[in-house]
Amino acid sequence: MLKKVVDNQDKKSFFRSWKSLKFRAKAYQVIVHIFALAGMAILGAWAFYQLGFTNDKGGVDENNRYLADYKNNLVKQDSSKIFEDQMRNYLNLVAISKFYPQNAHLMLDANRYSDRQDGMGQMIYAANMYLMEEESGEQYRQLLKELNAVLDKYPAAGDTANLVPWMNEAAWPSLKAAIVKDRAAIEEAARLTGVEPRLIVGCLVGEQIRLFNSKREMYKKYLGPVKVLSVQSQFSFGVNGIKDFTAQKVERNLKDTSSIFYMGKKYEHVLDFNTADHASERYYRLTNYHNHLYSYIYTGCILHQTMLQWKRSGYDISKRPDILFTLFNLGFEASKPSANPQCGGSRIEANGRTYTFGRIGNDFYFSGELAKEFPIQSESFVNE
């Protein structure tokens, strides 16, 4: 009882002393106490964290075994069946697209930008983990089963000839190797003329196949063993067979702002001469056995100028490589814009069949051959 009385007196004494304090003193004491409490809270939280009370102990995912199985399957994969497995992956992707098109689209894009051989397979494997849980999982499995059944109905052909007959010509591998050697020059010419490199290569392929099959025995001695391109020095010049009067017209078109072939100020000086003897310099440029850059620059200009002529006449052939190759082969005089252009050009005998120049160039352009070195681009021409 006495303790209680004393405590009450102490409280009354505290409040009387508190009331007697000035405002600044009161504010100071309040701030000091707030900081003291905050410090205690911070120290307590730090101690709580250091003692490990906030640690998430984690756990094994319920799908761990499923995820681990992919690695096991990869180790056992038969390297001889990688291509077949990739085809099966695309069937899987078709099935997924019927239920989750957004995911299928994302996986297709991701595979385009990846160089992992098993990338698509792993993405599909990861997606299947969720598909099996969905209500649509049974439908998905049924569709996939039906798609695979269609594929299984037809036996694999194994290692067969190229679908494009002339690409089974013995000289084709050597020609490809020779073209790759010229990659830097082709890309530089493409940059200077605003033309897709693959279009320039299409013209080169058509001309080299024509040369090889017209003088087979002579060119076999050089193209096959050495893997070099044939350079013409009579009537037509260079690796792409450009005639002198065609080259002169290209040069005039670059400077003539009133020409329907004019490419723009950006390109006016790509073929400027270094000497007063233009004829000799032009001949040397095109027939140089060691550097084919100018052959490709003239080729790029012809393609670009022809495309512009047609476009200014109301016809866009920028996405018609077959027509561009045909017109390159036939020359400016044959380039007459119309609503219904026709693929053609010189007739070329190759591997027992007859083709036209435009057809051979188009075959190459869409074949997938040399796609790593010269990919198909979204825009074939760069204009001012």
Secondary structure, DSSP 8 states (H G I E B T S, - for coil): -HHHHHHHHHHHHHHHHHHHS-HHHHHHHHHHHHHHHHHHHHHHHHHHHHTTTT-------TTHHHHHHHHHHHHH--GGGHHHHHHHHHHHHHHHHHH-HHHHHHHHHHHHT---TTHHHHHHHHHHHHHTTSTTHHHHHHHHHHHHHHHHHS----S---SSGGGGSTTHHHHHHHHHHTHHHHHHHHHHHTB-HHHHHHHHHHHHHHHHHHSHHHHHHHHHHH-----EESSEEETTTEEHHHHHHHHHHHH-TTSTT---GGGTTTT--SSS-HHHHHHHHHH-SS--HHHHHHHHHHHHHHHHHHHHTT---TT-HHHHHHHHHH-GGG----SS-----SEEEETTEEEEHHHHHHHHHTT-TTTTTS---S-SB---
